[in-house]
Every structure is written in C-alpha cells, then in structure tokens.
Amino acid sequence: MSREVGRILISLNRGNIVAKNNFHIFKDVRRFRMGWWRMLPVAVLALLAAGCIKNDLPYPTIPQYITALAAEGELQPAQIDTLKYTAVVTLDESVDIRAVRFTEFEVTPGASADPDLLDGEYDMSLPMVVKVSRYQDYSWMISAQQTIERYLTIAGQIGETVIDVVGRRVLVRVPESADLAHLELTSIKLGPEGLTTMVPDLVPGPIDLSKPLHVEVSAYGRSEEWGIYVEKSELVVQTTAVDAWSQVVWAYGAGPADVKNGFQYRRADAQEWIDVDPADVTQPAGQGAFSACIAHLEPLTRYVVRSVSGDDLGNEVEVETQSTPVLPDGSFDQWWLDGKVWCPWNEGGERFWDTGNTGAATLGESNVQPSDDTPPGISGQSAKLETRFVGLFGIGKLAAGSIYSGSFKRVDGTNGILDFGRPWTTRPTRLRGYMKYHTAPIDYASAEFKDLMNRPDSCHIYVALTDWTAPYEIRTNPKTRQLFNPDSPEIIAYGELVLGSDTDGWQEFTIELKYRSTSREPRYIQITSAASKYGDYFTGAAGACLYVDDYELLYDY
C-alpha cells in the first residue's frame, strides 16, 4: 500500500510541483509505514479528482485554406488570396452567373468545408461565404466576376455610347441636326453572344428613336427590360479626359463617328497649338470615341490639351506631368555579407532589392551574389543569380536564384515568406537593362511541372505597377502557397521577358509595360529577375545562371 500512495503522490507532484523520490519525502521508512493511513484521505481525494479532470489544453491554431478552385466556363485560374481569405473566379459571358458549377474545390488536408462547392449549382451574382474548418472555423469569401460585352452604335453619333448595366439604359448622343425618326443603327449587342433574344428584334438598319425605345432582352431563361435613349448635343467634339504621366499624356475625346477626330496641345505658358499626328490617334471604325498618346513631353511641366473635329474645337483641359524618379540601385553595386547571406544593399543603408539568400543559406551558401562580371563599358558589379540544389546527401530542395524589389520576411521550414513591392507612384513606360544567361536542362520539378523535365530552363524578368495597399505577401510553401499573379485586378501595368537559351555574352533588353488603365495611379512597383521561371514551384535546372545589371526605368515612348 505504501508504494501505491507513493506513486499517487508522485503523479500529483508532476502537475505543478517537482516529483520527488519517496526517500526524499519520507526519510524514515519505518515512519512512512506507520503513517501511511494518514495519507489515505489524500490518496482517495486524488483518485476521485482524477475522474473529474478536464482537458483545458487549447486546440492548435492552424489556418485552413482553399487550395484549389475552378468553375465551368472560367476564363482564367481562380485568384486565391490566402492572406485575405478570398477567392475570385472569372467567368465567360456564356455562363449563367446564377447557376455556377464548380469543377475543382480543394481545401487544406484534414479540413472540411461548408458548403462543399462540388455539390450542385450556386448563385454567384453576390459573394458567398464558405466555412473551412479544422479546430477553428475560417470564413472564406468566394465571388465571381463576369464581363458581358454590350454595345449599340448609331451612324454619325457623337462620342461613345453610354451603357448603364444597373439601370438597363442605353444613351446615344447625336448632333443637333440629326433626324431622330430616321437614324441608322449600325451595331447592337445587349447580352451574351449566341444566348440573347430581343423583342423587338433589333438588327442594323433604319431605326426610329424619336421617343425612348423599350426592348425585352432575354438570356439564361430570364428577361430584362432595357431602354434606348437618344440625346442631341450642342457640342460637336469634347475632350472627355486627360491623364498626365511623366513624359507622356493620354488624351480622350468624343466626336462625330463618321469623321476623323484629333487633338492639339501646347505648354501652358505658350500660345502656339501643336497638332497631334493623326497616326497617333486611335478611333475605332464607326465610333465617336477617340484617344491619343502625346509623347516626348517635359516632366513637371503644365500642358493644355483640347480635342478637334474639322473646324470644331473641344473644351481645353490643363494638366501637369509627373517627375522621372530613378530606380534605386539599378546598378546592383551595393552589397554586404551578413554571415553566409549576401545582401544587395549597403550595411545599414536603405533597402530596395532583396533575394532568397536567407532561405538558401539554411542549407548551403547564398545563390545570389555580387559579381565583377559586368557589361562592356559598365564598371562596378552585377548581380549573379544561380539556381542550385541546396542540402546534404541528396536531402534538400532546389533554390532558384532571384532578386526582387521587396524584402525577405522569414523562413517557413524550408520555404520562404517574402514581401513583394516597393512604394512607387509614377508611371514608367519601359524597363531597360543588361542580362547574360546560361541555361541547363531542368533536373528538378514539382508534381505539376513534371512534363518540363530535361527541357531547357528559362530565365524570367518582369516588371509590374500595382495598386496594392500594402506589400504583397509571397509564400512558397505548397500548403499555403501564394504567388504573384500578373492577371490580378490589382495589377495596373505588366511586362515580362522570358528566355530559354544562352545569350552570346551580355545583351541589352527592354521590357515595355502594358497598361490596363491610363488613369489608375500606382502605389507599388514590382521588379523580379529569376534564373528559373518556375523556381517558386521548386522547378528548374541546377546550374542555370542569370547575370543582371544597370536596370533603368524609362518614361517616354
């Protein structure tokens, strides 16, 4: 019995006090044996309490993610943001957004989802919440975006037709002299291609719009009533918008659809107007909306722009061009060695660029380093980006050499978490620099890129302007992966260079930025250079090597 009591006491002591040997508690064995009965109530209470013990240990906090999502008729892969817990699918106009079928839906292994999106059809005209659960619940917001092309044009109309989807109204402006009862309808499409019927059935040809015309538009088994309105305009030509960049101004106008319209501009402190070359004016056939890119301007200068149509002049708009900031350390001359990690900035200095060296150095040496190999005529150093297998005895993973605008945040196991983007508010037109590349056959590939094995690796250089509200978090861990997506709606402009062959020494390159809007103002710039295009997926060729140097932003065309 004395031994049982001793075990109980030790079990109790393991909770909040250090268990002691029976000989330390009771130095006199004889006294222990004589007094064991005095401990019996304690032992009994302990046994009773053991039956009432609750497990108050908290469940682990492990975020649960949607890892894959696809729908019938999608136009591009779903945009899954594991930081904001959102997913967006982009649908073709042939898909009924109120009856969407999902073809792929995966969550973190071990988690459950409510609802399971593979079961049935879903009305995605409004966002829906999906609860992904394991230990805790994580609410994901799933939404769909869909653009249905709609248009209606009238011969000789002024400017662009206004189509109000919410109000289901179409507004066309025509000259004061137009006879509204005898207009010419030149094109019409008010619903999804091949699925839309209209009553009355409108086709190109004569049309009476002396009073509003109401049309029943049917698609997906539902009908909507649209109204078509015509308004006479005293102004023959209008300057509708002017967007000023650094050395470029974008001008937009509205004028008669059946004539060639244009623009004039001048410095605000000058009197003489300059005609924009007609070759630089874009006006789609049969439309009254037109635009032009006015290049070769001075930064930080005020200009006045107006639209013209024959002898008719539009309203004047005054704007000021932006500055032309220099890309920080585009020469890649600033480096310092922090232990085994090469850092692309001066010790204690401002950071603009960073690398994955912190992750690579956990299993080997930095695979991005300064190099004395520079383009002819350029002194200083370049950045050498090398793809390597890092590890010991064949255990490890592929580390693709890359340098990017942003910062390395931390290591997640053998994966990396990065912040992409540096603050930037001006709108360059191109990125120019120098590169030298040596490729090799791809010898490491993740499951989704096995078909690339033994093919030549490709380097990848890209530049983007975004309106992120904060640096964009990149995660390479396949379980929580979040990578840069050039098709994201937050991307304002994007340009890239991909090369899968060796260069003949150093060569100059230029990447033009393709803007999706000339009016949206950026908040961040992202420039990434990588020796292996699919390095984020741990796919590439050990030995692929990219040198980059003398990066420069250009602001003119």
DANORGI-V891724 format. One record per residue. RES is the residue in one small letter. PHI is phi in degrees with one decimal (none if undefined). PSI is psi in whole degrees, -180 to 180 (* if undefined). BURIAL is 1 if it has 16 or more other ideal C-beta (glycine too) atoms within 10 Angstrom, else 0. Layout:
res,phi,psi,burial
RES,PHI,PSI,BURIAL
RES,PHI,PSI,BURIAL
//
This chain:
res,phi,psi,burial
m,none,-39,0
s,-60.8,-35,0
r,-68.3,-37,0
e,-62.3,-45,0
v,-62.1,-40,1
g,-61.0,-41,1
r,-64.3,-40,0
i,-63.2,-43,1
l,-61.7,-43,1
i,-63.7,-40,0
s,-62.2,-41,0
l,-64.8,-42,1
n,-66.1,-23,0
r,-68.4,-18,0
g,-73.0,-66,0
n,-120.0,-10,0
i,-127.9,160,0
v,-74.6,130,0
a,-65.6,137,0
k,-118.6,154,0
n,-67.9,145,0
n,-54.3,-32,1
f,-71.6,-24,0
h,-79.4,-30,0
i,-80.1,-46,0
f,-122.9,100,1
k,-72.2,-26,0
d,-103.8,109,0
v,-61.7,-38,0
r,-64.6,-42,0
r,-64.0,-37,0
f,-61.6,-45,1
r,-66.3,-37,0
m,-72.8,-27,0
g,-107.7,15,0
w,-63.4,-31,1
w,-66.5,-27,0
r,-67.4,-24,0
m,-87.8,-9,1
l,-57.9,-44,0
p,-59.5,-38,0
v,-63.6,-43,0
a,-63.0,-43,1
v,-64.1,-44,0
l,-60.9,-39,0
a,-62.6,-42,0
l,-65.6,-40,0
l,-65.3,-41,0
a,-65.2,-33,0
a,-59.3,-32,0
g,-74.9,-13,0
c,-108.6,2,0
i,-65.8,131,0
k,-99.7,149,0
n,-88.5,97,0
d,-91.7,7,0
l,-66.3,129,0
p,-70.6,150,0
y,-67.2,149,0
p,-66.3,144,0
t,-92.1,102,0
i,-126.2,106,0
p,-55.5,142,1
q,-113.9,138,1
y,-123.5,155,1
i,-85.9,119,1
t,-100.8,-17,1
a,-155.0,141,0
l,-153.6,130,1
a,-149.1,151,0
a,-134.8,156,1
e,-61.8,134,0
g,76.6,19,1
e,-75.1,149,1
l,-93.1,-20,0
q,-158.8,164,0
p,-58.3,147,0
a,-60.9,145,1
q,-93.9,105,1
i,-105.5,119,1
d,-109.9,103,1
t,-78.7,-6,1
l,-86.0,-40,0
k,-97.4,-4,0
y,58.3,52,1
t,-131.9,155,0
a,-144.0,136,1
v,-127.7,128,1
v,-107.0,142,1
t,-110.5,120,1
l,-106.6,145,1
d,-67.8,156,0
e,-69.0,-14,1
s,-76.7,-12,0
v,-88.3,134,1
d,-77.1,110,1
i,-66.5,-14,1
r,-91.1,1,0
a,-146.8,66,0
v,-89.1,134,1
r,-108.6,128,0
f,-93.2,137,1
t,-104.5,-16,0
e,-146.7,132,0
f,-155.5,112,1
e,-130.9,145,0
v,-124.8,174,1
t,-53.0,132,1
p,-51.8,134,0
g,94.5,-13,0
a,-93.6,162,1
s,-120.3,160,0
a,-130.1,140,1
d,-136.2,112,0
p,-83.2,164,0
d,-82.9,111,0
l,-68.7,-8,1
l,-83.0,-2,0
d,-106.9,100,0
g,90.0,-166,0
e,-109.6,152,0
y,-132.4,139,1
d,-81.0,109,0
m,-106.2,19,1
s,-67.6,-21,0
l,-128.0,151,0
p,-60.0,151,0
m,-126.7,156,1
v,-103.2,131,0
v,-117.0,128,1
k,-97.0,117,0
v,-104.1,122,1
s,-128.4,139,0
r,-169.6,110,1
y,72.2,-54,0
q,-125.3,166,0
d,-97.3,139,0
y,-125.4,119,1
s,-89.7,120,0
w,-104.6,138,1
m,-99.8,115,0
i,-106.3,129,1
s,-137.9,162,0
a,-126.3,141,1
q,-120.9,142,0
q,-149.1,130,1
t,-112.4,118,0
i,-101.9,120,1
e,-69.6,124,0
r,-131.4,139,1
y,-156.5,159,0
l,-157.9,128,1
t,-130.7,147,1
i,-120.5,138,1
a,-58.8,130,1
g,78.1,9,1
q,-66.7,161,1
i,-102.9,123,1
g,72.6,-163,1
e,-95.1,144,1
t,-65.0,137,1
v,-95.5,120,0
i,-115.1,112,1
d,-97.9,99,0
v,-67.9,-41,0
v,-65.2,-46,0
g,-84.2,-7,0
r,54.4,53,0
r,-128.0,144,0
v,-121.8,126,1
l,-123.3,126,0
v,-121.3,135,1
r,-104.3,138,1
v,-131.8,163,1
p,-63.4,159,0
e,-57.5,-32,0
s,-80.6,-5,0
a,-69.6,143,1
d,-92.6,105,0
l,-64.2,-23,0
a,-81.9,-12,0
h,-134.7,63,0
l,-96.4,166,1
e,-116.6,112,0
l,-77.7,121,1
t,-101.7,-25,1
s,-162.4,153,0
i,-157.7,138,1
k,-160.1,112,0
l,-114.7,8,1
g,-157.9,-176,1
p,-62.4,141,1
e,-59.3,130,0
g,78.0,-5,0
l,-120.2,-1,0
t,-107.2,136,1
t,-122.7,152,0
m,-131.0,142,1
v,-129.8,114,0
p,-67.9,157,0
d,-79.7,100,0
l,-86.8,134,1
v,-135.8,158,0
p,-53.5,136,0
g,148.1,-169,0
p,-60.4,143,0
i,-149.9,141,1
d,-100.9,113,0
l,-122.0,34,1
s,-68.1,-18,0
k,-140.4,159,0
p,-54.9,140,0
l,-108.6,126,1
h,-102.8,130,0
v,-125.6,133,1
e,-89.7,115,0
v,-107.5,124,1
s,-120.8,137,0
a,-161.6,152,1
y,57.9,24,0
g,81.4,11,0
r,-127.9,155,0
s,-122.1,146,0
e,-134.1,147,0
e,-99.6,123,0
w,-108.9,150,1
g,-115.7,135,0
i,-111.3,123,1
y,-125.3,147,0
v,-122.9,137,1
e,-129.4,133,0
k,-82.4,143,0
s,-122.4,134,1
e,-75.0,-32,0
l,-80.1,128,1
v,-79.7,-36,1
v,-140.7,142,1
q,-134.1,146,1
t,-93.4,109,1
t,-89.7,-28,1
a,-164.3,149,0
v,-138.6,122,1
d,-111.1,118,1
a,-98.0,124,1
w,-100.5,-143,1
s,-89.9,-51,1
q,-126.0,15,1
v,-137.4,142,1
v,-125.0,134,1
w,-103.5,126,1
a,-116.3,143,1
y,-131.6,139,1
g,-141.4,169,1
a,-134.7,127,1
g,-152.3,-173,1
p,-58.9,138,1
a,-76.1,-19,1
d,-100.0,11,0
v,-133.2,164,0
k,-85.8,122,0
n,-104.2,169,1
g,-160.5,-164,1
f,-139.7,158,1
q,-131.1,155,1
y,-148.4,163,1
r,-157.6,159,0
r,-66.0,148,0
a,-63.6,-25,0
d,-96.0,11,0
a,-115.5,163,0
q,-103.6,-29,0
e,-81.3,129,0
w,-85.6,145,0
i,-114.2,128,0
d,-76.1,133,0
v,-74.8,133,1
d,-54.6,126,0
p,-54.4,-28,0
a,-66.7,-20,0
d,-93.1,1,0
v,-99.9,130,1
t,-108.1,123,0
q,-140.8,106,1
p,-57.0,144,0
a,-58.0,132,0
g,77.8,8,0
q,-120.4,151,1
g,-95.3,-6,1
a,-84.4,138,1
f,-146.3,161,1
s,-151.6,165,1
a,-154.4,150,1
c,-104.2,116,1
i,-100.5,109,1
a,-104.7,-179,1
h,62.3,39,0
l,-97.4,168,1
e,-91.1,140,0
p,-70.5,157,1
l,52.1,45,0
t,-133.6,143,0
r,-90.4,136,0
y,-130.2,156,1
v,-118.8,135,1
v,-127.5,141,1
r,-142.9,153,1
s,-89.5,155,1
v,-138.8,148,1
s,-145.1,99,1
g,64.2,-123,0
d,-90.9,-3,0
d,-88.6,138,0
l,-115.0,141,1
g,-92.6,-179,1
n,-68.5,152,0
e,-95.2,140,0
v,-126.7,127,1
e,-103.4,134,0
v,-137.8,166,1
e,-124.3,132,0
t,-73.6,159,1
q,-90.0,177,1
s,-79.6,177,0
t,-124.9,72,1
p,-64.2,149,0
v,-88.2,140,0
l,-65.4,123,1
p,-60.6,131,0
d,46.0,46,1
g,-67.4,-11,1
s,-83.2,-13,1
f,54.0,44,1
d,-98.2,-10,1
q,-102.4,118,1
w,-145.3,154,1
w,-152.3,154,0
l,-102.6,115,0
d,-105.4,91,0
g,68.3,-116,0
k,-97.6,-1,0
v,-101.4,118,1
w,-80.6,128,1
c,-113.5,128,1
p,-84.2,54,1
w,-160.4,161,1
n,-69.4,143,0
e,-57.5,125,0
g,80.1,-1,0
g,-92.2,-178,0
e,-72.4,140,0
r,-101.4,134,1
f,-123.8,-45,1
w,-98.7,157,1
d,-151.7,174,1
t,-137.8,-180,1
g,-93.3,18,1
n,-58.9,-35,1
t,-59.4,-40,1
g,-72.0,-45,1
a,-63.3,-35,1
a,-71.8,-12,1
t,-68.5,-23,1
l,-122.7,-2,1
g,-172.4,-148,0
e,-98.8,166,0
s,-59.7,132,1
n,-102.2,6,1
v,-124.0,120,1
q,-141.2,159,1
p,-71.7,151,1
s,-137.8,146,1
d,-83.6,-4,0
d,-79.3,109,0
t,-127.5,163,1
p,-62.2,153,1
p,-54.9,132,0
g,85.1,-3,0
i,-114.8,124,0
s,-92.9,-179,0
g,91.8,-139,0
q,-132.9,163,1
s,-119.7,175,1
a,-102.8,126,1
k,-103.7,117,1
l,-111.7,114,1
e,-122.5,135,1
t,-88.8,127,1
r,-136.9,158,1
f,-90.4,122,1
v,-111.2,132,1
g,154.5,-172,0
l,-130.9,139,0
f,53.8,37,0
g,79.1,2,0
i,-103.0,121,0
g,160.1,-148,1
k,-160.7,170,1
l,-77.5,134,1
a,-118.6,112,1
a,-83.8,132,1
g,-69.6,126,1
s,-152.0,153,1
i,-135.7,139,1
y,-149.9,159,1
s,-79.7,114,1
g,151.7,-155,1
s,-149.3,147,1
f,-83.4,122,1
k,-86.9,-55,1
r,-167.4,170,0
v,-95.8,135,0
d,-113.9,88,0
g,68.3,-116,0
t,-106.5,16,1
n,-109.5,172,1
g,-120.6,150,1
i,-121.8,123,1
l,-124.7,158,1
d,-108.6,119,1
f,-93.3,142,1
g,104.1,142,1
r,-126.2,144,1
p,-53.8,136,0
w,-161.0,133,1
t,-122.3,-11,0
t,-94.1,170,1
r,-120.8,92,1
p,-71.1,162,1
t,-101.9,-26,1
r,-151.7,158,1
l,-114.1,127,1
r,-119.3,144,1
g,-170.1,-169,1
y,-124.9,147,1
m,-144.9,155,1
k,-142.6,131,1
y,-135.8,139,1
h,-124.8,123,1
t,-96.7,175,1
a,-158.3,161,1
p,-65.8,137,0
i,-64.9,123,1
d,-121.3,1,1
y,-134.7,131,1
a,-148.9,140,1
s,-76.6,172,0
a,-57.3,-38,0
e,-78.1,-6,0
f,-125.5,26,1
k,-60.6,-28,0
d,-69.2,-11,0
l,-89.5,-5,1
m,-55.9,135,0
n,73.8,-1,0
r,-84.6,156,0
p,-62.6,136,0
d,-69.2,160,1
s,-126.8,138,1
c,-84.6,162,1
h,-144.3,123,1
i,-125.0,126,1
y,-141.8,158,1
v,-136.3,139,1
a,-143.2,146,1
l,-110.0,133,1
t,-133.2,165,1
d,-113.8,37,0
w,-53.4,147,1
t,-90.0,-9,0
a,-158.4,165,0
p,-53.6,146,1
y,-91.1,124,1
e,-79.6,126,1
i,-105.2,131,1
r,-129.3,126,1
t,-96.3,-8,1
n,-62.8,122,0
p,-56.2,-27,0
k,-74.3,-28,0
t,-129.3,27,1
r,-58.3,134,1
q,-144.7,114,1
l,-119.0,170,0
f,-66.5,133,1
n,-121.9,108,0
p,-65.2,-15,0
d,-92.9,3,0
s,-61.6,144,0
p,-64.7,-14,0
e,-82.5,-4,1
i,-86.8,122,1
i,-88.8,-40,1
a,-146.6,150,1
y,-153.0,144,1
g,-153.0,150,1
e,-148.7,162,1
l,-133.2,127,1
v,-125.4,129,0
l,-135.8,128,1
g,-114.2,26,0
s,-143.6,164,0
d,-69.5,145,0
t,-90.6,157,1
d,-88.3,77,0
g,75.3,-158,0
w,-72.4,142,1
q,-141.1,147,0
e,-81.0,145,0
f,-135.7,157,1
t,-136.6,129,0
i,-113.6,120,1
e,-87.7,135,0
l,-83.6,126,1
k,-97.3,113,0
y,-88.8,139,1
r,-93.0,-12,0
s,-157.0,138,0
t,-91.6,-9,1
s,-101.8,-25,0
r,-67.3,134,1
e,-98.7,130,0
p,-74.3,159,1
r,-116.8,-26,1
y,-138.1,154,1
i,-119.4,139,1
q,-126.4,121,1
i,-125.4,125,1
t,-130.1,136,1
s,-127.5,130,1
a,-139.4,141,1
a,-74.0,-22,1
s,-131.4,120,1
k,-58.2,-38,1
y,-105.5,31,1
g,-62.3,-30,1
d,-62.1,-22,1
y,-99.6,14,1
f,56.0,42,1
t,-124.4,128,1
g,166.7,-169,1
a,-115.8,120,1
a,-62.6,122,1
g,110.2,-15,1
a,-64.2,135,1
c,-142.0,128,1
l,-123.0,127,1
y,-104.2,138,1
v,-133.5,150,1
d,-161.5,156,1
d,55.7,53,1
y,-75.0,141,1
e,-147.9,136,0
l,-91.3,135,1
l,-110.4,150,1
y,-121.8,2,1
d,-119.4,171,0
y,-110.2,*,0
//
